[in-house]
């Protein structure tokens, strides 16, 4: 018996794909329009109460677009955050502020399956079951997490077609926080964190993973380590320059990645230009000290950093130019 990439046993048997009763992997496709209802009208602002915070957020979204219809998605999301789902009352409030019919917004809300059109629990656990996650054991993760959550009305667990985080496979979105790679032993702690209000599996959150940009997410998740060398070891001669977090000194972006030569050895500005091993331009150096590729072709007259160009100027030319300056 072989193993899948995530370490799950693979028996060669086809994996059963979770589907709803109507055959789709997502809900809502079998909900039809109610033709018995009267045509909807735009709600009257005089009789429709809208929470001030919801109104302000919707109006802010509308101000970003030349056509107010374009703000339907963020406006519905704002109402869902306030009410917990896109209830008829929530949709009517959005329609009142946007001056649209509830029917228009209902059509939008029922098309996008992250809008909840029925009452749901406060905590949303979306387990990605698309190909990368499925091959790494996501279907087993989904089944086990659903069993552990049981009938808890505050927690809703559902399979999701793709969450766009294949490098974390198998992974899940927990109230909007991406966590992974998940293993069976992570799931009880994940649910405990959700129910207690603690950060969910902090060591497996996407937002706290080290990345190439040492300043990424630094305001939300201050790093205890130095800027230089975050995510990779410090190279010989490199020095830590600054830490993140409130009150940390502001680092020089160039110094964070610039190797510092050991004491007594020459720096890059002290090495003759024709002996440097790179042709990358260094914005911190004057043109006369810019590095050149070793062993390259002989420069044209007037283009060598060691040869003064015509016109009496000692400034070097990095690239040949015509008399017109092109």
N, C-alpha and C positions, 0 to 999 in steps of 0.2 A: 504494500500500500504506500503510495507516494504522498507528498505533502504539497499543499498550495503554497504560493509565495509567502503568505502570512503565517505559515506554520500549521495551518489547519489540515487535518487528514483529508485526502482526496481519494475517493473510492472508485471513481470512474462513472458513478451513477449520476444522471442529470439532476440538477438542483431545482427544487420546486420554487417557482417565482410567485411571490405573494400578489394576488390580484383581488379587486373588489368584485362584488356579485355581477356587475355589468361587464366584467372582462378587462377593465382598464387597471393599470397600476396606480392610477391617481383617482381621487373621488370626484363626484360632481357631474360626470358626463351623462348621467341618466336623468338629470333634473330638468324638466321641461317647463316652459312658461305657463302660467295660469291664465288661460283665455277668458275665464269667467270674471276676472277683476275689471273694475272700471279703469279707463285710461288714467295714468298718473299725471299729476300736475306738480308744478314747482311748489314746495312748501312755503307757507306764508311766514315771513320773519316775525310778524307780530304775534303769532301763536306757537312758534317753534322755538323752544328753549335750547340753546347751544352752550355748553360749558365754555367759559371765556378762554381757557387754555387751548381747547380744541379749535375754537374759532381763530385764534391768533395764529396757530400753526398752519391751518389750512390757508388762511389769507397770505401768509408768508410764502407758501409753496405756489400759490396762484400768481404771486408777483414775479415769479421767475420765468413765466412763460407768456408769449404773446396771445395764446389761445388757452383759456382757462381749463378746457377739457384735458389738457396735457398734465394737469395737476391731480388727476383722479386717483392715480396709484398712491402717491404720498399722502393725499388727503384721507383716503380710506385706511391707510396704515395708521395715521394719527388717531382716527376714531377707534380702530381696533385696539390700539394700545390703551385707550381710555376705558373702553367698555369691556375689553376682554374678547370680543368677537364682533363681527359686522352684523349686529342685530338690526332689525327694521328701524328701531329708534336711532341707532348710530348712522345708518344710511340716510335717514331723513334729515338728520342734522347736517351731514356733509352736503346733501342736495340743497339744503336751505342756504348754506354759506356760498356754495359754488353756483347757485342759480341754475341747477340742473334738475331733471326729474329723478326720483328714486329708481325708476326703471332703468335708466341709463347706468347708474352706478351699480345696481344689482347685477346687470349684465357683465360689468367689469369684475365685480367681486366674485361671481360664480365662475369666471374663466380662469382666474389665477388661484391655484389651489393653496397658496399660503394665506389667503384670506379665509377666515373661518366664518361660515354662514350658519353655523349651529353652535350652541353653547359648548364650551370646551374647558378643560382644566387650565390652571394658570401657567403650568410649565409645559413647554413644547420640546420634545425630544425627537429629533429627526435623524434617523439612521440612514446613511447613504447606502443604497443597494445597487448602484450602477456597476459597470463591468469591473473596474479596478478594485473597488471595495468588495464586490461580490466574490471575486477570485481570492481575496484575502480573508474571507470568512464573515462578511457582513451579514449574510442571511442568518447565520448562527447567532451572531451578536444581536440582531433584531429579535429573533425568537426568544432568546434568553432574557433580553431586557424587557420585552413585553410580559414575559412570565413573572419576572421580579416585580414589575410595576403593578401587576394584578389589576384589581378593580379600583385602584386609587383614583378618585375623581379629579384630583389636583394635577395629575401627571398624565399627559397623553403621549404615547409612543407610536410613531408611524414610520413606515419605510418612505424614503425619498429617492426620486429618480436620479438626481446628481447634485452634489453640493460643491463641486469644483475644487476639491482638495485631495486629488489622487495621491499626493505625496504623503498624506496622513492615513492612507487606507489601512484597515477599515476605520472609518471615522463617523462622528455624529455632530449635529448642531444641538446644543443644549441651551435653550432660551437665547439663541443667537450666537453663542460662544462655540467655536469650533474646537473639538478635542479629538485626539487620536495620536498614533495608532491605538486602537482599543483591543483589549484582550478580555477574555471571560472573567478573569480575576479583578478587572477594573470596575465591573458593572455594579456590584453592591456599594462600593464607595461612591460611585457616580450618583446613584440614587440617594444615598445618605446626604451628599453635598447639596443636591437639589432640594430635598425636603427640609434641610436645616438652614438653607439660605447662605451656605458657605460658597466660596469660589469653587467651581467644578474642576476637579483634577488639575490643579494649577500646573503641575509638571508636564501635562500633556496638552496644554492649550496652545493653539496655533499662534496667538498673539504674543506669547512669551518666548517663542522659539528664537534662537539666535539666527540672525540673518547677516548678509554682507554689509548692510547699512548699519553702522553702529548706533545711529541716532533713531532708528525705527522704533516706534512705540515707547520711546524713552520717557515721555511725560506720564503715560499711564502706568508703565511698568519700569520704574527706575532700575538700572542695572548696578549691581554691586561692584562689578569689575571695571577695568580701565577701558577707555575708548579704543586705544591701539590694541590689536590682538583679540577683539571681541569676535568670537566664532572661529578664530584660527589662532595657532600659537604665535607668540611674538618671535619675529626673526632676530637673528643675532645682531646686536647693536641697536635694536629698537627699544624705546623707553615708554612705559605707560605715561600718558599725558594728562588725563582728566577722568573723573567719574561722573555718572549721571545722577540726577535726582535734585531735589530742592537744595539750594545753597551751593551746588557744585560749581567750581570755577568754569568759566567758558573756555572751551578748547579751541585752538587754532585748527580749522579743518585740514590744512596742509600738514601740520605737525603730527596729526593723529596717525598718518600713514607713512611719514617720511622716516627712513632709517637714519639713525644718528651714529656717526662713526665713533669707535672707541677713542678715548683720549690719546692724543699724540699721533693719530692717523689723519691723513688729509680728507677733507670733505669734498663734495662734488665740485664746488667752485674752485678747489685747489688743484684739480686734475686737468691737464691740458685737454682742450676740446677734441683733438685728433686721436686721443687714446681711450675715450669713453666707450663702453660696450653697448650703447643704445642710441637710437635716433629719435627717441621721444622728446618732444620739446618740453622744457620745464618752465612754467610761467613765473617761477620765482627768480629766475636767473636772467641777466642781461643777454642780448643777442650774442655777444662775443663769447659767452660761456655756455651757449647751448650745446648739448651733446651731439655727436655724429656717429654714424655706424662705422665700426672698425672694418677695414678691408674693402670698403666700397669703391666705386669708380673715382677716378681723379676728378676734382671739381673743375668746372669751366672757369676761365679767367674772370676775375671780378666777383666770384661767388664763394671763394674760400674764406673762412673766417679769419685766416691769417693774412689775407691779401687785401690791402685798402682798395676800395672801388674808385672809379674815376670821379672827378669832380672835387678832389681835395679832401673828401670825408674819410675818416678812419673807421666809420661804422661798417660792420660786416653785412654781407648779404646772405640771407639764409637760402634764397631761391633766385635763379636767374630771372631777369626782367628785361623786357624790350624797352626801347627808348621812349615809347608811349606810356610806360609804367604798367603794362599788362603782364 
